[in-house]
Amino acid sequence: MKKTIYKQTQSVITELCERAKLGKGSIVVVGCSTSEVVGSTIGTNSNFEVAGQIFDALNDFAKEKGIYLAIQCCEHLNRAIIIEHDALPFAERVNVVPQPKAGGSLATQAYNKFENSIVIEEIKADAGIDIGFTLIGMHLKNVAVPLRLENNKIGEALVVAARTRPKFIGGERAIYNAEML
């Protein structure tokens, strides 16, 4: 199962980044219920080992592509975000250390494995991956565009993804940059 979880996660992040046309420096928010990944109901069966496989797949890809991960905590930490300090060097930090039952297993893995992790209350990411319906929308930029991925499962959990685009402003006479759509 370990190799399967890693490979499924790698397929999801690869497809998202290709379809969202994410470049170096982009931020991808990830919410994950490891309970859902192992076939249980969200919040009932947190799995630290599964979270490690998911994190490693995400982080390996992110380092290779030069993107940043923003890992969402569970509702017990008000969906705070674990991120590398380099992604947001001037962000206002909060003081909390996530645990599997208060923050979630993936957030705990990120906090422990990022080179210089910080916790922040919110972010406006360029794209997102929601593993097991954890509700990541609050951490995406204002105009989120749903992406229906071919790779839409990790373990038993359904995966929902989104990219963002800049807002259209200016009304009917405005002309828009097609590269930003």
Residue pairs with C-beta under 8 A, 6 or more apart in sequence:
1 155
2 49
2 53
4 155
5 37
5 50
5 53
5 54
5 57
5 154
5 155
6 53
6 54
6 56
6 57
7 57
8 151
8 153
8 154
8 155
9 53
9 54
9 57
9 58
9 154
10 57
10 60
10 61
11 151
12 129
12 131
12 149
12 151
12 152
12 154
12 159
12 161
13 28
13 57
13 58
13 61
13 62
13 129
14 61
15 149
15 150
15 151
15 161
16 22
16 28
16 127
16 129
16 147
16 149
16 161
16 163
17 26
17 28
17 61
17 65
17 67
17 127
19 147
19 149
19 163
20 126
20 127
20 147
20 161
20 163
21 163
22 28
22 65
22 67
22 126
22 127
22 163
23 66
23 67
24 65
24 66
24 67
25 66
25 67
25 68
26 67
26 68
26 126
26 127
27 67
27 68
27 69
27 70
27 83
27 87
27 123
27 125
27 126
27 127
28 62
28 67
28 68
28 69
28 70
28 125
28 126
28 127
28 128
28 129
29 70
29 71
29 72
29 81
29 123
29 125
29 127
29 128
29 129
29 136
29 139
29 140
30 58
30 69
30 70
30 71
30 72
30 106
30 128
30 129
30 130
30 131
30 136
31 72
31 79
31 128
31 129
31 130
31 131
31 132
31 134
31 135
31 136
32 51
32 54
32 71
32 72
32 104
32 105
32 106
32 131
32 132
32 134
32 157
33 42
33 43
33 74
33 104
33 131
33 132
33 133
33 134
33 157
34 45
34 46
34 47
34 48
34 50
34 51
34 54
34 104
34 105
34 106
34 132
35 41
35 42
35 43
35 44
35 45
35 46
35 47
35 132
36 42
36 131
36 132
36 133
36 155
36 156
36 157
36 158
37 47
37 50
37 54
37 131
37 132
37 154
37 155
37 156
37 157
38 45
38 47
38 50
38 155
38 156
39 155
39 156
42 132
42 133
42 134
43 74
46 100
46 101
46 104
46 105
47 105
48 100
48 105
48 108
48 109
50 105
50 155
51 100
51 104
51 105
51 106
51 108
51 109
52 109
54 106
54 109
54 131
54 154
55 71
55 106
55 109
55 110
55 113
56 113
58 69
59 69
59 110
59 113
59 114
61 67
62 68
62 69
68 83
68 84
68 86
68 87
69 83
69 84
69 110
70 81
70 82
70 83
70 87
70 123
70 125
70 139
71 81
71 82
71 83
71 106
71 107
71 109
71 110
72 79
72 80
72 81
72 104
72 107
72 134
72 136
72 139
73 79
73 80
73 81
73 82
73 98
73 103
73 104
73 107
73 119
74 102
74 103
74 104
74 107
74 134
76 101
76 102
76 103
77 96
77 98
77 102
77 103
77 107
78 121
79 135
79 138
79 139
80 94
80 96
80 98
80 103
80 107
80 119
80 120
80 121
81 119
81 120
81 121
81 122
81 123
81 139
82 98
82 107
82 110
82 111
82 114
82 117
82 118
82 119
83 91
83 114
83 117
83 118
83 120
83 123
84 114
84 115
84 116
84 117
84 118
85 116
85 117
85 118
86 116
88 118
88 120
88 123
91 118
91 120
92 120
92 121
93 118
93 119
93 120
94 119
94 120
94 121
95 119
96 103
96 119
97 103
97 111
97 119
98 104
98 107
98 108
98 111
98 119
99 108
100 108
103 111
110 117
111 117
111 119
122 138
122 139
123 139
124 139
124 140
124 141
124 142
125 139
125 140
125 141
125 164
126 141
126 163
126 164
127 140
127 161
127 162
127 163
127 164
128 136
128 137
128 139
128 140
128 144
128 161
128 162
129 136
129 159
129 160
129 161
130 136
130 159
130 160
130 161
130 162
131 154
131 157
131 159
132 157
132 158
133 158
133 160
136 162
137 144
137 162
140 162
140 164
141 164
142 164
142 167
143 164
143 165
143 166
143 167
144 162
144 163
144 164
145 162
145 163
145 164
145 165
146 160
146 161
146 162
147 161
147 162
147 163
149 159
149 161
151 159
152 158
152 159
152 160
153 159
165 180
165 181
166 180
168 174
168 176
